[in-house]
Amino acid sequence: MSGKQGRHLHLSIKDSLVKRKFLALLASSWLTAGSAQAALLSFSDNLGPDLTDWDPAKTLSLPQFSPSLGTLNSVRLALSGVLQTEFFAGNTGLAAQSVTDQLYGSMQFSMIGLSDLVLNFSGREVFLLAGGAEDDRYLEDRQATSASPATDWAAVLGGGNFRIGVKAVGLSGMDGSAGNLDGGAITQATASASVTYDYTPNAVPEPASIGLLGLALGLAGWVGRGRR
């Protein structure tokens, strides 16, 4: 074998190794670009504040997850509520007295594929009201919960909305130590719900990756011609 032929063989082997390494690196980049990462999609809806009681139930409406977006991994619901009462108190006696405001209630969330979830509210306030005086007092309680339907996702899949029914009941009372008390109360409720979809989007190769693949094929041909 002549020296020239030996050098040609050495260069051919080297070029072949470079080409294989380059194509392997490119393939890795192509797969990384084409693979999809997990994504989150969230929606929310609110009701109120509206006077209690809510019976029949009011309705929260949230968008369903469209299967065309990708593969759904999990569903998380976050539910919260506020029960609030405004008290109007007037002491009709001459002596000061202790006044107690109390608030009780509940909120029930219902939807297909999930057991009912209930929030319970309570609040209490004691204050001194002078003789012949009037006062407005505000009392509220906030509660929240969450749920993750494990397997039954039929209600949240599709191209429309799914609904959550909400019933809210509020009870409020006011009591004076001397009994000479006049007034009333207005009780309202607010409900909120949000849904978060954890999903894997459908993998779509990016345009830049397609261009990179074309460049690689062109370079591979150039390396081949160089060996000849």
N, C-alpha and C positions, 0 to 999 in steps of 0.2 A: 504494500500500500504506500503510495507516494505521500510526501509531507502535505501536499495540497489536499489530497483526498482525506487525510487524517484530520486536517483542520476543518474541512467541510463536514465530516461526520460529527466532530466535537460541537460545532456550531448548531447542527441540526438537532442534536440531543438537547443542547442548552435551550434552543428556541422552543422545542417541544415541551420541556419542563416549565418554561416561563408561561407558555400558552395554557397549560393545564392548571397552573396555580392561579392565573388570571381568571380563567373560566370558573374555577371553584369559588373564588372570592366573589365573582359576579353572581353566581347562583345563590350564594348565601345572602347577598344584598337583595336579590330579587325575591327570595322567600320571605325575608324580613319585611320588605315593603308591601308584599301582597298579603301578609298575615294581619289579622285585625286584633286590636286590643279591646279589652272590656270597656264599656261606656255606660254612663248613667243618664237617665232621662226622667225628669220630675215635673209633676203638675200639682196644682192645688185649687181648692174652692172653699168659700166661706158662706156662712149664713148668719144673719143678725147684725147687731142686737135686735131681737124681737121679743115682745111680751110673751111670757109663759102663760099657760102650758102649751107645748107643741104636741097635740094629739088630736087628729092623726099626725103622723110624722111628716116633717119637712124633708126635702131631698137635696143632697149634695151630688154633684155630677163631675166626673173625672174622665179624661180621655183614656181609651183602651190602648194597649200596645199592639202595633201593627207588625205581624210576623215578617212583612217584607223588609223590615229594618235589620233583621238578624235573628239570632237565637237568644231567647229569654232565659236568663240564669236564675233570677230571683225577683220577688216582688215585696216591697215594704210599704206598709200603710202607717201613717202618723196621724193620730186623731187627738183633738184637743177641744176644750170647752171652757166657757166662762159663765158663771151665774152671778148676777149682780142685782142689788136692791138699793133703791134710794128711799130713805125713811124721812117722813115729815112729822116732827114731834112738837107738841105744844103743852106746856105745864099750865094747867088751869088753876092750880092752887097757888097760895102765897109763899109756901116754903119750898126750898130746893129739894129735889128728889133724884134718886139714882134711876137711870133708864137703861134698859137692856134691849139691844137689837139682836135678832137671831135670823140666820139664813140656812135653809136646808134645800136639797134638791138632788136631781140625778139627770144624766143624759145617756141615752142608749143609742148605739150605732148598729145598724143591721145591713148586711149585704149578702148576696148569694155566694156560697162557697166559704163563708167565714162565720164562726160562732159570734153571737151578739157580744158586743163590748160595752161595758157600763162605767161611766164616771160618776162618782159620788161627791157632792159638794156640801160644805158646812162652813159657817162663820158666826162669830159672836163678838159683840162690842158692848162695853158698859161705859157710860159717861154721866156726868152730873149736869142736870138741867135746872137752872134757877127758877124761882117762883115767877109765874107770868111770862116766862121766856119761851121762845120758839127756836127750833134748830132743824137743819137738814143734815142728815148723815148718809154716808155712802159705804156700802159693805159689799165685798165680792170675794169669790174663790175661783181659782184656776186649777184645772187638772188636765192631764194628758196621758196618753197611752200609745202603744204601737203594736202592730201585728204583721206577721209574714206568712201568708198562705203558703204551705209547704208544697202541695202538689196540685190542688184544684185551681187552675188558672183560667178556666173556661170563661168566667165572667169578665176577666180583664183583657182578653185577647179579641182582636177584631179591628174594625175601622171606625167604630163609633165611640159612645161613652158608656161607662158603667155607673150605677147609682148606689148611693149609700143613704139609707133612711135614718133620720135623727128624730128621736122623741126627747123632749126636755120638760121636766117638771120642776117648779120652784115654789117653795113655801117660805114665807117670811113672817116674823112676828115682832111685836114691840111691847114691853112691859115696864111699868113705872112702880117704884117702891111705895109711893103714897097713893097710887090709884087715880090721882087727878091728872089724867093724861089724855090728850087728844091728838089725832094724826092718822097716818096711813103709810102705805108702801107701794112702790112700783117695782116689779121684778122682771128682769129681762135675761135672755140667754143668747150666747154667741157660740157657734160651732164651726170648726175648721177641720179640713182633711187634706192630706197630700199623699200622693203615690210616687214611689221611685222605682223605676225599672232598671235593673242591672242586666245588661245584655252584651252579647258579642256581635258586632256588626258583620254583615257579609263582607268577605275579603274581596277587594277589587284592586288589581295592580295599578299603581300610580303611573301617569304618563311619563314622568321622569325615569321610572324604572324600565319602561318599554323602550325609551330612547337609549338607555344604558345598555340594554340587551342588544340592540341594533349595532351600537358602537363595538361591543365585544365581538359580534360575529364578523364585523368588518375587519377588526384587528386580527382575528384568527385567520382570516383569508390572507391578509397581508403577510403574517408570519409564515404561512404555508408557501406563498410565492417566493419569499426570501430564501427559503431552504432550497428551492429549485434554481 
